[in-house]
Amino acid sequence: MTKTVKFFALFLTIALVCASAATYQVTLFQPSTVAGKELKAGDYKLTVDNDKATIAKGKDKVEATVKVETSDTKYSATSVRYTDDNGKMKVQEIRLGGTTTRLVFN
């Protein structure tokens, strides 16, 4: 193989890997529990890769298994739905604004 073909093959592989994960911004307005870990209120980066969601801000990072569902209509804004777990707010679902995607946390 020539160097150009090798470079193109490498570039295509990297592009496909990057395209498989989607990144969003999510704001937690109160202390929230995800996969057993409590996160402080604030803005977080949310990365979705198949059935895995990663929520990160600085050193705070948590991974959780999610069920990715599709709605009939687009969500106008990103919203977080909670359940009360003995006084702690546990993230149940995140609806991603501008998309039809809903992430349901186990």
C-alpha positions in Angstrom: 0.0 0.0 0.0 1.1 3.5 -0.7 1.4 6.0 2.1 -1.7 7.9 0.8 -3.9 4.8 0.9 -2.7 3.9 4.4 -3.4 7.5 5.6 -6.8 7.5 4.0 -7.7 4.1 5.6 -6.5 5.4 9.0 -8.5 8.6 8.7 -11.7 6.7 7.7 -11.3 4.4 10.6 -10.9 7.2 13.1 -13.9 9.1 11.6 -16.1 6.0 11.9 -15.1 5.6 15.6 -15.8 9.2 16.4 -19.1 9.1 14.6 -20.4 6.3 16.7 -20.5 8.3 19.9 -22.7 11.4 20.2 -22.0 14.2 22.6 -24.5 16.6 24.3 -24.6 19.2 27.0 -26.8 18.6 30.0 -27.5 20.7 33.1 -28.3 19.1 36.4 -30.1 21.7 38.5 -29.8 19.8 41.7 -27.5 17.1 43.2 -28.3 14.0 41.2 -27.5 10.3 41.5 -26.5 8.3 38.4 -25.5 4.7 38.6 -25.0 5.0 42.4 -22.8 8.1 42.2 -23.9 11.5 43.3 -23.1 14.4 41.0 -23.2 18.1 42.0 -25.6 20.5 40.3 -24.0 22.0 37.2 -23.3 21.7 33.5 -22.0 18.3 32.2 -20.9 16.7 29.0 -23.0 13.7 28.1 -21.6 11.2 25.7 -23.8 8.4 24.3 -22.2 5.4 22.7 -24.8 2.6 21.9 -26.2 1.6 25.3 -23.7 3.4 27.4 -23.9 7.0 28.6 -21.0 8.9 30.2 -21.7 12.1 32.2 -18.5 14.1 32.9 -17.4 17.4 34.3 -13.8 17.8 35.2 -12.8 14.9 37.5 -16.4 13.9 38.1 -17.3 11.2 35.7 -19.9 8.4 35.8 -20.9 5.7 33.2 -24.3 4.1 33.1 -26.1 1.7 31.0 -29.1 3.3 29.2 -31.9 2.3 26.9 -32.0 4.6 23.9 -35.5 5.3 22.8 -36.9 7.4 20.0 -39.9 9.6 20.3 -42.4 10.6 17.6 -41.6 14.3 18.0 -38.5 16.3 18.7 -37.9 17.6 22.2 -37.7 21.4 22.3 -35.1 21.4 25.1 -33.0 19.0 27.1 -34.7 17.9 30.2 -33.9 15.5 33.1 -36.6 13.4 34.8 -36.0 12.1 38.3 -37.2 9.6 40.8 -37.0 10.1 44.5 -34.8 7.4 46.1 -35.0 7.8 49.9 -34.5 11.6 49.6 -31.9 11.5 46.8 -32.9 12.5 43.3 -32.0 9.7 41.0 -31.8 10.4 37.2 -34.5 8.3 35.5 -34.5 9.7 32.0 -32.9 12.4 29.9 -34.7 13.8 26.9 -32.2 15.4 24.5 -33.3 18.8 23.1 -33.4 19.2 19.3 -33.6 15.4 18.9 -36.1 12.6 19.2 -33.8 10.7 21.5 -34.7 9.7 25.1 -32.2 8.0 27.4 -33.8 5.8 30.0 -31.4 4.9 32.9 -31.6 1.5 34.6 
